[in-house]
């Protein structure tokens, strides 16, 4: 198993993200990026040039924005396939997105 917990030292922050990223006390660029990714998932046709410009103003370059869009699109795609085929969630993942207790 490899996830965000393997990438950061603040495990409480990871738990806050898993439960609700909006209340996880994130910096403004990260919040802006997560709002953008949420819109890509829920309303992709609503994204326009102003959204890209807001990300640039938060310090993201075009390569980073492109990478973000591609990663989000891939995860949306693979999740739809898994859900469409009835693949169960990973056994280690609890309903709230956190790692199950062992």
PAKEFI-486058 format. One record per residue: x, z, y of N, C-alpha, C, O, CB in turn; residue in three letters; residue number from 1. Coordinates in Angstrom, 2 decimals, m for minus. Each point is the difference from the previous one (the first is absolute). Glycine has a CB too. Example, Ala and Ser with C-alpha at 12.3 -4.5 7.8 and 13.67 -1.06 7.14 Angstrom:
# PAKEFI-486058
+---------+---------+---------+---------+---------+---------+---------+---------+---------+---------+---------+---------+---------+---------+---------+------+------+
:    n_c1 :    n_c3 :    n_c2 :   ca_c1 :   ca_c3 :   ca_c2 :    c_c1 :    c_c3 :    c_c2 :    o_c1 :    o_c3 :    o_c2 :   cb_c1 :   cb_c3 :   cb_c2 : resn : resi :
+---------+---------+---------+---------+---------+---------+---------+---------+---------+---------+---------+---------+---------+---------+---------+------+------+
:   13.19 :    7.80 :   m5.69 :   m0.89 :    0.00 :    1.19 :    0.90 :    0.00 :    1.20 :    1.04 :    0.66 :   m0.02 :   m2.93 :    0.59 :   m1.15 :  ALA :    1 :
:    1.54 :   m1.97 :    2.22 :    0.82 :    0.06 :    1.19 :   m0.77 :    0.73 :    1.09 :    0.51 :    0.17 :    1.11 :    0.67 :   m2.32 :   m1.74 :  SER :    2 :
+---------+---------+---------+---------+---------+---------+---------+---------+---------+---------+---------+---------+---------+---------+---------+------+------+
***
This chain:
# PAKEFI-486058
+---------+---------+---------+---------+---------+---------+---------+---------+---------+---------+---------+---------+---------+---------+---------+------+------+
:    n_c1 :    n_c3 :    n_c2 :   ca_c1 :   ca_c3 :   ca_c2 :    c_c1 :    c_c3 :    c_c2 :    o_c1 :    o_c3 :    o_c2 :   cb_c1 :   cb_c3 :   cb_c2 : resn : resi :
+---------+---------+---------+---------+---------+---------+---------+---------+---------+---------+---------+---------+---------+---------+---------+------+------+
:    0.84 :    0.00 :   m1.17 :   m0.84 :    0.00 :    1.17 :    0.89 :    0.00 :    1.24 :    0.92 :    0.81 :    0.13 :   m2.76 :    0.40 :   m1.38 :  UNK :    1 :
:    1.55 :   m2.11 :    2.15 :    0.73 :   m0.08 :    1.26 :   m1.01 :   m0.26 :    1.10 :   m0.76 :   m0.96 :   m0.05 :    2.87 :    0.09 :   m1.09 :  UNK :    2 :
:   m2.11 :    1.74 :    2.13 :   m0.91 :   m0.20 :    1.13 :    0.62 :    0.60 :    1.25 :    1.20 :    0.28 :    0.03 :   m3.21 :   m0.25 :   m1.57 :  UNK :    3 :
:    1.21 :    0.17 :    2.56 :    0.51 :    0.51 :    1.27 :    0.72 :    1.33 :   m0.15 :    0.93 :    0.29 :    0.76 :   m2.80 :   m1.47 :    0.37 :  UNK :    4 :
:    1.46 :    1.99 :   m2.09 :    0.65 :    1.30 :   m0.21 :    1.49 :   m0.16 :   m0.31 :    0.79 :    0.90 :    0.29 :   m2.97 :    0.01 :   m1.13 :  UNK :    5 :
:    2.55 :   m2.02 :    0.27 :    1.40 :   m0.26 :   m0.31 :    0.79 :   m0.48 :    1.22 :    1.23 :   m0.03 :   m0.03 :   m1.91 :   m0.52 :   m2.31 :  UNK :    6 :
:   m0.02 :    0.17 :    3.40 :    0.64 :   m0.60 :    1.16 :    0.19 :    0.96 :    1.17 :    0.85 :   m0.25 :    0.86 :   m1.85 :   m1.88 :   m1.58 :  UNK :    7 :
:    0.25 :    3.22 :    0.77 :    0.07 :    0.91 :    1.14 :    0.21 :    1.44 :   m0.46 :   m0.28 :    0.35 :   m1.15 :   m1.21 :   m1.89 :    2.45 :  UNK :    8 :
:    1.98 :    2.35 :   m0.38 :    0.25 :    1.40 :   m0.32 :   m1.20 :    0.90 :    0.26 :   m0.07 :    1.10 :   m0.54 :    2.44 :   m1.50 :    1.09 :  UNK :    9 :
:   m3.32 :   m0.04 :    0.25 :   m1.13 :    0.83 :    0.40 :   m1.20 :   m0.23 :   m0.93 :   m0.85 :   m0.85 :    0.26 :    1.66 :    0.78 :    2.13 :  UNK :   10 :
:   m0.87 :    0.84 :   m3.47 :   m1.06 :   m0.18 :   m0.99 :   m1.37 :    0.41 :    0.54 :   m1.02 :   m0.55 :   m0.44 :    2.71 :    0.93 :   m1.35 :  UNK :   11 :
:   m1.73 :    0.56 :    2.71 :   m1.28 :    0.38 :    0.59 :   m0.56 :   m1.15 :    0.83 :   m1.21 :   m0.23 :    0.02 :    1.93 :    2.65 :    0.03 :  UNK :   12 :
:    0.15 :   m3.14 :    0.65 :   m0.44 :   m1.16 :    0.76 :   m0.57 :   m1.06 :   m0.94 :   m1.00 :   m0.64 :    0.32 :    2.73 :    1.13 :    1.46 :  UNK :   13 :
:   m1.09 :   m0.69 :   m2.93 :   m0.50 :   m0.97 :   m0.97 :   m1.40 :    0.40 :   m0.47 :   m0.88 :   m0.85 :   m0.12 :    3.24 :    0.33 :   m0.62 :  UNK :   14 :
:   m2.56 :    1.80 :    0.48 :   m1.32 :    0.48 :   m0.39 :   m1.02 :   m0.24 :    1.11 :   m1.13 :   m0.42 :   m0.27 :    2.20 :    2.15 :   m1.20 :  UNK :   15 :
:   m0.68 :   m1.48 :    2.72 :   m0.91 :   m0.24 :    1.13 :   m0.36 :   m1.49 :    0.08 :   m1.15 :   m0.34 :    0.27 :    2.14 :    2.30 :    0.98 :  UNK :   16 :
:   m0.02 :   m2.82 :   m1.47 :   m0.26 :   m1.44 :    0.00 :   m0.97 :   m0.39 :   m1.10 :   m0.91 :   m0.80 :    0.22 :    3.19 :    0.41 :    0.73 :  UNK :   17 :
:   m2.09 :    0.95 :   m2.13 :   m0.85 :   m0.34 :   m1.14 :   m1.45 :    0.41 :    0.25 :   m0.92 :   m0.68 :   m0.43 :    2.88 :    0.94 :   m1.08 :  UNK :   18 :
:   m2.15 :    0.85 :    2.20 :   m1.35 :    0.50 :    0.25 :   m0.65 :   m0.74 :    1.15 :   m1.14 :   m0.47 :   m0.12 :    1.82 :    2.71 :   m0.74 :  UNK :   19 :
:    0.02 :   m2.37 :    2.00 :   m0.57 :   m0.67 :    1.17 :    1.13 :   m0.29 :    1.00 :    0.45 :    0.91 :    0.70 :   m2.70 :    0.26 :   m1.04 :  UNK :   20 :
:    2.70 :   m2.39 :    0.41 :    1.12 :   m0.33 :    0.88 :   m0.33 :    0.25 :    1.47 :    0.90 :    0.24 :    0.80 :   m0.17 :   m1.95 :   m2.47 :  UNK :   21 :
:   m2.00 :    1.65 :    2.03 :   m0.39 :    0.19 :    1.41 :    0.27 :    1.42 :    0.48 :    0.15 :    0.21 :    1.20 :   m1.90 :   m1.97 :   m1.50 :  UNK :   22 :
:    1.80 :    2.72 :   m0.60 :    0.25 :    1.39 :    0.39 :    1.39 :    0.47 :   m0.42 :    0.26 :    1.20 :   m0.02 :   m2.71 :   m0.76 :   m0.16 :  UNK :   23 :
:    3.33 :   m1.36 :   m0.16 :    1.32 :    0.35 :   m0.56 :    1.07 :    0.24 :    1.05 :    1.17 :    0.14 :   m0.36 :   m1.79 :   m1.47 :   m1.62 :  UNK :   24 :
:    0.28 :    1.38 :    3.25 :    0.96 :    0.26 :    1.08 :    1.17 :   m0.99 :   m0.04 :    1.16 :    0.39 :   m0.13 :   m1.80 :    2.04 :    0.06 :  UNK :   25 :
:    0.31 :   m3.70 :    0.19 :    1.00 :   m1.07 :   m0.02 :    0.33 :   m0.42 :    1.42 :   m0.77 :    0.24 :    0.93 :   m0.07 :   m1.03 :   m3.17 :  UNK :   26 :
:    1.99 :    0.15 :    2.41 :    0.36 :   m0.52 :    1.32 :   m0.87 :   m1.21 :    0.34 :   m0.62 :   m0.60 :   m0.88 :    2.99 :    1.43 :    0.60 :  UNK :   27 :
:   m2.40 :   m1.17 :    1.56 :   m0.88 :   m1.07 :    0.48 :    0.29 :   m1.36 :   m0.65 :   m0.95 :   m0.68 :   m0.40 :    0.79 :    1.91 :    2.55 :  UNK :   28 :
:    1.42 :   m1.67 :   m2.28 :    0.23 :   m1.29 :   m0.67 :   m0.53 :   m0.03 :   m1.44 :   m0.57 :   m1.00 :   m0.43 :    2.59 :    0.71 :    1.87 :  UNK :   29 :
:   m1.85 :    1.38 :   m2.16 :   m0.49 :    0.05 :   m1.39 :   m1.51 :   m0.03 :   m0.03 :   m0.59 :   m0.69 :   m0.83 :    2.62 :    1.98 :    0.15 :  UNK :   30 :
:   m2.68 :   m0.56 :    1.57 :   m1.46 :   m0.01 :    0.06 :   m0.52 :   m1.41 :    0.33 :   m0.96 :   m0.47 :   m0.61 :    0.97 :    2.89 :    1.35 :  UNK :   31 :
:    0.64 :   m3.08 :    0.21 :   m0.41 :   m1.36 :    0.38 :    0.14 :   m0.95 :   m1.19 :   m0.87 :   m0.82 :   m0.26 :    1.58 :    1.26 :    2.65 :  UNK :   32 :
:    0.40 :   m0.31 :   m3.12 :    0.22 :   m0.85 :   m1.16 :   m1.04 :    0.26 :   m1.09 :   m0.50 :   m0.94 :   m0.61 :    2.95 :    0.91 :    1.14 :  UNK :   33 :
:   m2.78 :    1.29 :   m0.77 :   m1.00 :    0.33 :   m1.02 :   m1.40 :   m0.47 :    0.41 :   m0.77 :   m0.44 :   m0.85 :    2.16 :    2.41 :    0.18 :  UNK :   34 :
:   m1.71 :   m1.87 :    1.94 :   m1.29 :   m0.55 :    0.46 :   m0.05 :   m1.51 :   m0.24 :   m1.03 :   m0.53 :   m0.43 :    0.86 :    2.35 :    2.17 :  UNK :   35 :
:    1.27 :   m2.48 :   m1.46 :    0.11 :   m1.44 :   m0.24 :   m0.20 :   m0.32 :   m1.48 :   m0.75 :   m0.91 :   m0.35 :    2.32 :    0.70 :    2.32 :  UNK :   36 :
:   m0.88 :    0.96 :   m2.84 :   m0.11 :   m0.27 :   m1.44 :   m1.41 :    0.28 :   m0.52 :   m0.49 :   m0.69 :   m0.90 :    2.92 :    1.25 :    0.64 :  UNK :   37 :
:   m3.08 :    0.43 :    0.83 :   m1.38 :    0.29 :   m0.40 :   m0.91 :   m1.17 :    0.37 :   m0.88 :   m0.38 :   m0.78 :    1.28 :    2.85 :    1.08 :  UNK :   38 :
:   m0.18 :   m3.04 :    0.87 :   m0.81 :   m1.16 :    0.42 :    0.29 :   m1.22 :   m0.85 :   m0.91 :   m0.77 :   m0.31 :    0.86 :    1.66 :    2.63 :  UNK :   39 :
:    1.32 :   m1.09 :   m2.71 :    0.31 :   m1.13 :   m0.89 :   m0.80 :    0.12 :   m1.29 :   m0.48 :   m1.00 :   m0.54 :    2.81 :    0.84 :    1.52 :  UNK :   40 :
:   m2.48 :    1.38 :   m1.46 :   m0.73 :    0.23 :   m1.24 :   m1.50 :   m0.15 :    0.18 :   m0.66 :   m0.68 :   m0.80 :    2.48 :    2.21 :    0.08 :  UNK :   41 :
:   m2.38 :   m0.91 :    1.75 :   m1.45 :    0.05 :    0.16 :   m0.59 :   m1.20 :    0.74 :   m1.08 :   m0.47 :   m0.35 :    1.29 :    2.91 :    0.33 :  UNK :   42 :
:    0.50 :   m2.93 :    1.04 :   m0.52 :   m1.09 :    0.84 :    1.12 :   m0.96 :    0.37 :    0.36 :   m0.09 :    1.17 :   m2.16 :    1.60 :   m0.26 :  UNK :   43 :
:    2.37 :   m2.22 :   m1.88 :    1.17 :   m0.84 :    0.30 :   m0.25 :   m1.06 :    1.06 :    0.92 :   m0.37 :    0.74 :   m0.19 :    0.77 :   m3.05 :  UNK :   44 :
:   m1.95 :   m0.90 :    2.41 :   m0.27 :   m1.05 :    0.99 :   m0.04 :    0.56 :    1.42 :   m0.05 :   m0.77 :    0.96 :   m1.23 :   m0.48 :   m2.69 :  UNK :   45 :
:    1.30 :    2.57 :    1.88 :   m0.03 :    0.59 :    1.34 :    1.39 :    0.09 :    0.64 :    0.12 :    0.31 :    1.18 :   m2.13 :    0.98 :   m1.87 :  UNK :   46 :
:    3.06 :   m1.55 :   m0.08 :    1.37 :    0.07 :    0.53 :    0.24 :   m1.20 :    0.91 :   m0.33 :   m1.13 :   m0.34 :    1.14 :    2.36 :   m1.73 :  UNK :   47 :
:   m0.23 :   m0.96 :    3.24 :    0.32 :   m1.10 :    0.92 :    1.37 :    0.25 :    0.65 :    0.69 :    0.98 :   m0.32 :   m3.16 :   m1.38 :    0.76 :  UNK :   48 :
:    2.84 :   m0.48 :    0.46 :    1.31 :    0.08 :    0.65 :    0.20 :    1.32 :    0.74 :    1.13 :    0.49 :    0.08 :   m1.16 :   m2.97 :    0.14 :  UNK :   49 :
:   m1.03 :    3.04 :    0.33 :    0.13 :    1.28 :    0.71 :    0.42 :    1.12 :   m0.94 :    0.74 :    0.90 :    0.41 :   m2.50 :   m1.66 :    1.21 :  UNK :   50 :
:    1.32 :    0.72 :   m2.86 :    0.40 :    1.01 :   m0.99 :    1.49 :   m0.09 :   m0.28 :    0.70 :    1.01 :   m0.10 :   m2.98 :   m1.09 :   m0.92 :  UNK :   51 :
:    2.77 :   m1.14 :    0.89 :    1.42 :   m0.22 :   m0.26 :    0.82 :    0.48 :    1.20 :    1.05 :    0.62 :   m0.16 :   m1.58 :   m2.60 :   m1.33 :  UNK :   52 :
:    0.04 :    1.68 :    2.68 :    0.71 :    0.42 :    1.22 :    0.05 :    1.53 :    0.11 :    1.01 :    0.55 :    0.42 :   m1.74 :   m2.68 :    0.71 :  UNK :   53 :
:   m0.36 :    2.81 :   m1.51 :    0.01 :    1.48 :    0.02 :    1.08 :    0.55 :   m0.92 :    0.68 :    0.97 :    0.33 :   m3.14 :   m0.96 :    0.19 :  UNK :   54 :
:    2.62 :   m0.64 :   m1.69 :    1.05 :    0.44 :   m0.92 :    1.38 :   m0.25 :    0.60 :    0.89 :    0.85 :   m0.12 :   m2.39 :   m1.31 :   m1.83 :  UNK :   55 :
:    1.68 :   m0.67 :    2.58 :    1.28 :   m0.28 :    0.65 :    0.30 :    1.05 :    1.07 :    1.13 :    0.47 :    0.12 :   m1.44 :   m2.93 :   m0.56 :  UNK :   56 :
:   m0.70 :    2.84 :    1.20 :    0.18 :    1.00 :    1.04 :    0.36 :    1.38 :   m0.59 :    0.59 :    0.83 :    0.69 :   m2.22 :   m2.09 :    0.75 :  UNK :   57 :
:    1.28 :    1.47 :   m2.68 :    0.35 :    1.25 :   m0.68 :    1.38 :   m0.07 :   m0.64 :    0.45 :    0.97 :   m0.61 :   m2.88 :   m0.57 :    0.19 :  UNK :   58 :
:    3.11 :   m1.55 :    0.56 :    1.37 :   m0.12 :   m0.49 :    0.17 :   m0.79 :   m1.28 :    1.11 :   m0.09 :   m0.52 :   m0.72 :    2.20 :    1.60 :  UNK :   59 :
:   m1.46 :   m2.68 :   m1.60 :    0.10 :   m0.79 :   m1.23 :    0.36 :   m1.44 :    0.35 :   m0.56 :   m0.57 :    0.93 :   m1.13 :    2.07 :   m2.07 :  UNK :   60 :
:    2.62 :   m2.07 :    0.39 :    0.35 :   m1.40 :    0.23 :   m0.84 :   m0.89 :   m0.92 :   m0.72 :    0.49 :   m0.87 :    3.07 :    0.17 :    1.55 :  UNK :   61 :
:   m2.25 :   m1.97 :   m0.47 :   m0.84 :   m0.94 :   m0.76 :    0.29 :    0.06 :   m1.50 :   m0.92 :   m0.14 :   m0.81 :    0.85 :   m1.34 :    2.82 :  UNK :   62 :
:    1.32 :    1.68 :   m2.38 :    0.32 :    0.09 :   m1.42 :   m0.66 :    1.24 :   m0.62 :   m0.54 :   m0.08 :   m1.10 :    2.74 :   m1.10 :    1.52 :  UNK :   63 :
:   m2.15 :    2.31 :    0.29 :   m0.64 :    1.22 :   m0.50 :   m1.50 :   m0.15 :   m0.10 :   m0.62 :    0.46 :   m0.96 :    2.47 :    0.87 :    1.95 :  UNK :   64 :
:   m2.45 :   m1.96 :    0.00 :   m1.46 :   m0.22 :   m0.01 :   m0.37 :   m0.91 :   m1.16 :   m0.98 :    0.26 :   m0.71 :    0.87 :    0.04 :    3.21 :  UNK :   65 :
:    0.87 :   m1.36 :   m2.70 :   m0.25 :   m0.90 :   m1.11 :    0.13 :    0.72 :   m1.34 :   m0.83 :   m0.18 :   m0.89 :    1.67 :   m1.73 :    2.28 :  UNK :   66 :
:    0.19 :    2.73 :   m1.53 :    0.17 :    0.76 :   m1.24 :   m1.18 :    0.93 :   m0.24 :   m0.49 :    0.12 :   m1.12 :    2.98 :   m0.23 :    1.40 :  UNK :   67 :
:   m2.93 :    0.77 :    0.78 :   m1.15 :    0.89 :   m0.11 :   m1.22 :   m0.75 :   m0.50 :   m0.66 :    0.43 :   m0.95 :    1.58 :    0.97 :    2.81 :  UNK :   68 :
:   m1.22 :   m2.53 :   m1.23 :   m1.18 :   m0.79 :   m0.39 :    0.11 :   m0.44 :   m1.46 :   m0.97 :    0.07 :   m0.75 :    0.70 :   m0.86 :    3.12 :  UNK :   69 :
:    1.45 :    0.34 :   m2.77 :    0.17 :   m0.46 :   m1.38 :   m0.16 :    1.12 :   m1.02 :   m0.61 :   m0.20 :   m1.05 :    2.14 :   m1.57 :    1.91 :  UNK :   70 :
:   m1.00 :    2.94 :   m0.56 :   m0.12 :    1.14 :   m0.92 :   m1.46 :    0.44 :   m0.10 :   m0.51 :    0.23 :   m1.10 :    2.86 :    0.51 :    1.66 :  UNK :   71 :
:   m3.02 :   m0.62 :    0.58 :   m1.40 :    0.40 :   m0.02 :   m0.84 :   m1.02 :   m0.75 :   m0.84 :    0.37 :   m0.82 :    1.14 :    0.83 :    3.01 :  UNK :   72 :
:   m0.08 :   m2.48 :   m1.93 :   m0.76 :   m1.05 :   m0.67 :    0.24 :    0.03 :   m1.51 :   m0.93 :   m0.17 :   m0.78 :    1.05 :   m1.23 :    2.85 :  UNK :   73 :
:    1.12 :    1.62 :   m2.48 :    0.31 :    0.06 :   m1.43 :   m0.73 :    1.18 :   m0.65 :   m0.62 :   m0.16 :   m1.05 :    2.88 :   m0.89 :    1.48 :  UNK :   74 :
:   m2.19 :    2.22 :    0.18 :   m0.66 :    1.16 :   m0.60 :   m1.52 :   m0.18 :   m0.03 :   m0.65 :    0.40 :   m0.96 :    2.53 :    1.07 :    1.75 :  UNK :   75 :
:   m2.45 :   m2.07 :    0.26 :   m1.43 :   m0.28 :   m0.03 :   m0.33 :   m0.96 :   m1.15 :   m0.97 :    0.20 :   m0.72 :    0.84 :    0.16 :    3.22 :  UNK :   76 :
:    0.94 :   m1.38 :   m2.65 :   m0.20 :   m0.98 :   m1.07 :    0.06 :    0.65 :   m1.38 :   m0.90 :   m0.17 :   m0.81 :    1.88 :   m1.59 :    2.29 :  UNK :   77 :
:    0.09 :    2.50 :   m1.74 :    0.19 :    0.56 :   m1.34 :   m1.04 :    1.08 :   m0.30 :   m0.43 :    0.15 :   m1.14 :    2.89 :   m0.64 :    1.30 :  UNK :   78 :
:   m2.86 :    1.25 :    0.87 :   m1.06 :    0.99 :   m0.21 :   m1.33 :   m0.66 :   m0.33 :   m0.74 :    0.50 :   m0.84 :    1.91 :    1.05 :    2.41 :  UNK :   79 :
:   m1.48 :   m2.67 :   m0.92 :   m1.25 :   m0.71 :   m0.29 :    0.01 :   m0.53 :   m1.43 :   m1.02 :    0.04 :   m0.69 :    0.80 :   m0.66 :    3.11 :  UNK :   80 :
:    1.36 :    0.12 :   m2.86 :    0.10 :   m0.47 :   m1.38 :   m0.22 :    1.16 :   m0.97 :   m0.80 :   m0.11 :   m0.94 :    2.41 :   m1.71 :    1.65 :  UNK :   81 :
:   m0.92 :    2.93 :   m0.48 :   m0.14 :    1.16 :   m0.90 :   m1.45 :    0.50 :    0.00 :   m0.56 :    0.27 :   m1.06 :    2.96 :    0.37 :    1.49 :  UNK :   82 :
:   m3.00 :   m0.51 :    0.74 :   m1.37 :    0.47 :    0.07 :   m0.96 :   m0.99 :   m0.65 :   m0.93 :    0.40 :   m0.70 :    1.48 :    0.83 :    2.81 :  UNK :   83 :
:   m0.32 :   m2.52 :   m1.88 :   m0.86 :   m1.03 :   m0.58 :    0.07 :   m0.07 :   m1.52 :   m0.95 :   m0.42 :   m0.65 :    1.25 :   m0.84 :    2.74 :  UNK :   84 :
:    0.83 :    1.67 :   m2.64 :    0.15 :    0.01 :   m1.45 :   m0.28 :    1.37 :   m0.61 :    0.09 :    0.18 :   m1.22 :    1.60 :   m1.98 :    1.46 :  UNK :   85 :
:   m2.04 :    2.76 :    0.60 :   m0.33 :    1.34 :   m0.50 :    1.21 :    0.80 :   m0.46 :   m0.13 :    0.90 :   m0.83 :   m2.03 :   m1.81 :    0.16 :  UNK :   86 :
:    3.33 :    0.60 :    1.21 :    1.21 :    0.74 :   m0.36 :   m0.11 :    1.41 :    0.58 :   m0.23 :    0.16 :    1.20 :    1.63 :   m2.31 :   m1.27 :  UNK :   87 :
:   m1.22 :    3.18 :   m0.75 :   m0.10 :    1.37 :    0.53 :    1.18 :    0.32 :    0.91 :    1.07 :   m0.60 :   m0.10 :   m2.33 :    1.30 :   m1.95 :  UNK :   88 :
:    1.05 :    0.28 :    2.93 :    1.07 :    0.45 :    0.89 :    1.14 :    0.60 :   m0.82 :   m0.20 :    0.43 :   m1.14 :   m1.47 :    0.00 :    2.99 :  UNK :   89 :
:    2.84 :   m0.40 :   m1.26 :    1.16 :    0.62 :   m0.65 :   m0.35 :    1.42 :   m0.41 :   m0.66 :    0.72 :    0.76 :    2.24 :   m2.16 :    0.58 :  UNK :   90 :
:   m1.15 :    1.86 :   m2.51 :   m0.32 :    1.34 :   m0.50 :    0.58 :    1.10 :    0.87 :   m0.55 :    1.10 :    0.06 :    0.48 :   m2.05 :   m2.35 :  UNK :   91 :
:    1.18 :    0.68 :    2.98 :    0.65 :    1.02 :    0.82 :   m0.64 :    0.17 :    1.37 :    0.37 :    0.90 :    0.74 :    1.72 :   m1.41 :   m1.94 :  UNK :   92 :
:   m3.05 :   m0.35 :    1.54 :   m0.59 :    0.00 :    1.33 :   m1.35 :    0.71 :   m0.01 :   m0.90 :   m0.37 :   m0.76 :    2.09 :   m1.78 :    1.28 :  UNK :   93 :
:   m1.34 :    3.17 :    0.32 :   m1.26 :    0.72 :    0.14 :   m0.95 :   m0.80 :    0.89 :    0.41 :   m0.94 :    0.67 :    0.77 :    3.16 :   m0.99 :  UNK :   94 :
:   m2.45 :   m1.83 :    0.32 :   m1.01 :   m0.70 :    0.81 :    0.33 :   m0.03 :    1.49 :   m0.35 :   m0.96 :    0.68 :   m1.32 :    1.65 :   m2.37 :  UNK :   95 :
:    2.34 :    0.34 :    2.19 :    0.30 :    0.06 :    1.43 :    1.30 :   m0.71 :    0.37 :    0.44 :    0.07 :    1.14 :   m1.67 :    2.08 :   m1.07 :  UNK :   96 :
:    1.85 :   m2.83 :   m1.03 :    1.22 :   m0.76 :    0.27 :    1.28 :    0.78 :   m0.21 :    1.10 :   m0.55 :    0.12 :   m2.41 :   m0.72 :    1.47 :  UNK :   97 :
:    1.19 :    2.54 :   m1.90 :    1.19 :    0.82 :   m0.24 :    0.36 :    0.00 :   m1.48 :   m0.81 :   m0.35 :   m0.85 :    0.23 :    1.79 :    2.83 :  UNK :   98 :
:    1.80 :   m1.06 :   m2.25 :    0.47 :    0.10 :   m1.37 :   m0.74 :    1.12 :   m0.72 :   m0.15 :    1.10 :    0.53 :    2.42 :   m1.99 :    0.15 :  UNK :   99 :
:   m2.74 :    0.61 :   m1.89 :   m0.68 :    1.02 :   m0.79 :    0.98 :    1.12 :   m0.35 :    1.20 :   m0.23 :   m0.17 :   m2.79 :   m1.50 :   m0.77 :  UNK :  100 :
:    1.06 :    2.91 :    0.83 :    0.82 :    1.13 :   m0.47 :    0.26 :   m0.20 :   m1.49 :   m0.85 :   m0.48 :   m0.74 :   m0.12 :    2.06 :    2.50 :  UNK :  101 :
:    2.17 :   m1.20 :   m2.16 :    0.34 :   m0.13 :   m1.43 :   m0.14 :    1.31 :   m0.71 :    0.25 :    0.07 :   m1.21 :    1.30 :   m1.91 :    1.75 :  UNK :  102 :
+---------+---------+---------+---------+---------+---------+---------+---------+---------+---------+---------+---------+---------+---------+---------+------+------+
***
